[in-house]
Amino acid sequence: MIAEFQIDTSLARMDCAHVLSNMKNLSRGGVFVTTIKGFLERLKKNNGEAFALIPAEMTAKYLKPGSGYDIFGAIKPNQRRARLLETAKDLYAL
């Protein structure tokens, strides 16, 4: 793509390496949160009985706007690893 769009890579910003190093954790966390949120929304819509069996604190965490789990990248870098572990555990529990 670089050649196709004739992008001059010598003009890349120096902080790009820092951004790229965090992309792996951010991407995994984003995938987990998006998957959990989508699952819960569909479950609520299609099977209210099963949805009612999930603890309210978990459903609120992913479905309530402004809960902090709606945008994984909005958390501080030093909290990403703990949040990733927490969302992985939630995903496994579901």
N, C-alpha and C positions, 0 to 999 in steps of 0.2 A: 504494500500500500504506500509505503514511503516513496518508492520510485514512481509509482503510478500518479500520485498527487504532487510529486516534486517538492517534498517537504525537506527543508534544510534543517537537519538534526543538530547542526553546530549552534543553533540558536535556542536549544532547549534550556529551560531554567534549571538551576543547580538544585533546587528543592524537589525536583521530580523524583530523584532517587528515594527520598524520604517518603513521598507519597506512594511510590510503587512498593516500598517495603511494608506498608500498612494495608495494601490492597487485599492481600490474602485473608487476613483476619476480618476486615471489613466485609469482604465478599461473602465469606462463610456465614458471618452473623446476619448479613442482609438476607441470604438465602433461607436461613433458619426462621427468621422473623416473618418473612413473606410467606413461607410455607405454613407456619403455624397459624398466621392470621387468615390465610385463604381457607385452610382446613376448618377452622372454627366458624368462619362466616358461612361456609357451605353446610357444615353440620347443623348449625342453628337454623338455617333455612329449610333443610331437608329432613332433619331428624331431631326434633326438639327434645324428645325423651333422652336420647343419648347425650345431647348437649347439656341437659340438666344434670347429668352425672359428673360433669367436669367441675372442679372447684371454681367458685365464683372469682376468687383472687386470680386464678390463671386466665380465665376468660377476660376479665377486666384489664389485665396486664397487656393483652394483645389487641383487644377490640376497643378499649376506651381511648378516644382521641386525647392526645397530650400526656399519655401515660409514660412516655419516654421510650417505649418499645415500638412505636410506630415508625420511627426513623432511627435505624441502628447507628448511623454515622453521627448522630447528634450527641453521643456520649463522649466523655473525655478519653483520650488515648490510653491513660493508665487504667481505665475501667473496662476496656474492650475485652480483654482476656477473660475476666470474671463474667461479663455479660454473655460472652460466647459460650462458656461452660454452662451457665444457667439456662440459656435458650436450648442448648443441646440436650440437657436433662429434661426440659419441658417437652421437647419434640419426642424424646424417647418415651416419656410417660404417656403421651397421647397415642 
